[in-house]
């Protein structure tokens, strides 16, 4: 357990050491005979370690804006943090954003579209050119969205 507490401390997660101890204990399977081998409670099996990481990810995001996100996304976002104390990098990440982040992006793009619409209206009245960066931003998002929608539709048809 002290190793797990030190590991979580190295990752700078917002979880108290007392909570890490409780998570450690909850992650362990029932130990039949602790008298013969008293080191068993200090040894985690692979499955127990995976459960420990899942519980740590859940606790880290508990009470924040990402609390209701899927566990695999929480793990995906913390995987780099889990591996950094070991000087390792993940071989695979889902790379999906949290729903909260995606919603913020949708709102940001909607504001940019409204700004472009106002700029075009002002351009018609005054004859000023519309900012090309604004046009490029909105166009780029539309292309990415169209690609993602087509990809999603193809996946739905396949299943």
N, C-alpha and C positions, 0 to 999 in steps of 0.2 A: 504494500500500500504506500509506503513512503516514496517508492520509485514513481508511482502513478501521480502522487501529489507534486513531486519535483517536475515531472513531465508536463503536467498542466501549468505549473508555475512558469516553466520555460516558454510556453506558448502564449503567455500573457492573456489568458482568457478570463472573463469576469465571473469566475466561479471560486467560492471560498474553499479552503483546504478541508474544512469540516464536511462540506457538500461533496467534495471529491472522495472523501472516505466513505460516505454513505453510498455514493454511486458505485464505488469499488465493491462494497459489500453486496449491493443489489445485483451487480453483474456476475457475481460468483455463483456457480451451481452448488447445490448441497454437497457438503463433504461428509462422507460416511464415517470415517475413522480419523479423528484429529489427534488421537493419543499416540498411535504408532509413529506417524510422521507429522511432527508439529510444524513443519515448514509448508505443508500443503496450503494453508490459508494465504500464504505469501506468494503462491505460484498460480498464474493465470493460464488457462488453456486458450487456444486460438479463438474459439467461439466466445469465451468470456471476454477476451480483449475486444472483439468486434462489438459486443454488447456494451462494453465500457465506452468505446468511442461514440457509439450511437447515443448513449445517455449523456455524455459530455456535450455532444453537438446539440441535443435537445435542451439541455440546461443552459448552454451558452446563449441561445436565442430566446429563451423563456422570458416573457415580459417585455419584449421589444416589438418592433414593427414586423419582424419576420417570424413571430411565434407560431402562426398558423400555416407556415409553409410546409411542404412535403419534407420528410426526413432525408430522403436521398439528395435533395437540393441543399439542405443544411450541411450534410456530410461533404457534398461536392464543393461547397464554398469553403469549408474548413480543412479540406484535404491538404492543401498547400501548407497551412498552418500546422497541421499534425505532423507533416514530414520535415518541415524546416529545421527543428532542433536536431534532426538526424542527418542534416545536409543531404537530403534526398528531394527529388521532384516526382510528382505523380506521372505515370505513363499515360493515363487516360482521365479526362474530366468531361462531364456532360456539357459544361459550358452554358447551361441555361441560367437565365436570370430569375431572381425572385419575382413573384407576381407583383409585389409592391413596386419594385424597380421598373417592371414592364409598364405598369399603370402610370407611373411618373413620366416615363418616356412617351407614352401615348398622349398625355396631357401637354407635355413640352412640344411635341410635334403639332398638336392641334393649335397651340398658341402661335407657333411659327407659321402655320397655314393661314390663320386669321391675320397675322401681321403681313403676310404676302398679299392677301386679298386687299387689305387697307392700302398697302403700297401701290398695288396696281390701280386702285380707284384714284389715289392721289396722283399717280402718273398720268392718268387720262385727263385729269383736271389741269395739272400744272405743266405737263410735258416732260417732267423729270424722268430719268431712267430708273427702273427698279434695280435694287441692289442684286447683282448677279450671284453673290454668295447665298443670299436668301433663297433665290430660285433654285440654286444647285442643292441646297440642304433639303428643301421640300421634295425636289425631284428624286434625289438619292433615297430618301426615306420611302417614297412611293415605289421605286424599283425594288428595294429590299423587301417591302411588304408584299408586293406582287409575287416575288420569288418565293417568299415564305408561304404565302397562301397557296401557290401552285404546288409546292412541295408537300404541304399538308393535305391538299386535295388528292394528290397522287397516292399518298400513304393511306388515306381513307378508302380510296378505290381498291387498293391492293388487299386490304383486310376485309 
